[in-house]
Amino acid sequence: RVTPRHQTSDQSHPSLPDHPPQTKKLNVLDKSKMDWSAVKAADADVEEDLERHKKGKTYLEEQEFLKRAELREYEQERDARLAGDVRTRGRL
């Protein structure tokens, strides 16, 4: 006897695969993101350090500061050198 298609049978539906659906494989970026989230969640000090660093100076601000400090140091050394030079005494 032939059963109509709309009735259920012991066999699985022909359009469904026999194996369970495979999970999506993790790529390196997703795995790293998960690992980093776990590290931050496990250690609150890391999160505080990151927040403190965000509030700090940017790279360009730091470079400008270093240039100003180097110029100031050069001027101090130059002034000390010229102050000790006999030919330029009294001109500073």
VENTA-V169562 format. One record per residue. N is the residue number from 0. PHI is phi in degrees with one decimal (NA if undefined). D_LAST is the distance of its C-alpha to the last C-alpha in Angstrom with 2 decimals. Layout:
N/PHI/D_LAST + N/PHI/D_LAST
//
This chain:
0/NA/116.88 + 1/-101.3/113.65 + 2/-92.3/111.20 + 3/-66.3/109.49 + 4/-65.0/105.70 + 5/-76.9/104.94 + 6/-88.7/106.49 + 7/-81.8/104.54 + 8/-134.4/105.54 + 9/-72.8/104.61 + 10/-83.8/102.43 + 11/-74.5/98.84 + 12/-64.2/97.90 + 13/-65.8/97.64 + 14/-83.9/94.33 + 15/-92.2/92.54 + 16/-71.1/91.34 + 17/-76.7/93.03 + 18/-97.9/89.77 + 19/-68.6/87.30 + 20/-63.4/84.23 + 21/-81.0/81.39 + 22/-79.3/78.09 + 23/-68.6/75.05 + 24/-73.6/73.20 + 25/-79.1/69.64 + 26/-93.9/66.99 + 27/-62.9/63.77 + 28/-65.4/61.71 + 29/-63.5/64.24 + 30/-64.3/64.53 + 31/-63.1/60.78 + 32/-62.0/60.53 + 33/-64.4/63.34 + 34/-62.9/61.82 + 35/-65.0/58.40 + 36/-62.2/60.11 + 37/-66.2/62.03 + 38/-64.4/58.91 + 39/-64.5/57.17 + 40/-69.5/60.35 + 41/-76.8/60.80 + 42/-126.3/57.28 + 43/-69.4/55.71 + 44/-63.1/52.38 + 45/-62.4/51.93 + 46/-62.9/52.40 + 47/-64.3/49.89 + 48/-62.4/47.28 + 49/-64.7/47.89 + 50/-64.7/47.56 + 51/-63.8/44.32 + 52/-67.2/42.95 + 53/-61.3/44.06 + 54/-80.4/42.01 + 55/-74.9/38.87 + 56/-74.9/36.25 + 57/-80.9/37.33 + 58/-60.3/36.26 + 59/-65.8/34.02 + 60/-62.3/32.29 + 61/-65.7/31.75 + 62/-65.2/30.33 + 63/-61.5/27.86 + 64/-60.7/26.76 + 65/-64.1/26.36 + 66/-64.3/24.25 + 67/-63.7/21.88 + 68/-65.6/21.77 + 69/-66.1/21.16 + 70/-63.1/18.27 + 71/-62.1/16.65 + 72/-64.4/17.34 + 73/-62.5/15.91 + 74/-62.5/12.54 + 75/-65.2/12.54 + 76/-65.3/13.67 + 77/-63.3/11.17 + 78/-62.4/8.19 + 79/-65.4/10.48 + 80/-66.7/11.34 + 81/-69.6/8.09 + 82/-66.2/7.43 + 83/-87.3/10.98 + 84/-80.9/10.95 + 85/-64.8/11.88 + 86/-71.1/11.21 + 87/-105.4/7.47 + 88/-62.7/7.00 + 89/86.5/5.69 + 90/-95.0/3.79 + 91/-79.0/0.00
//
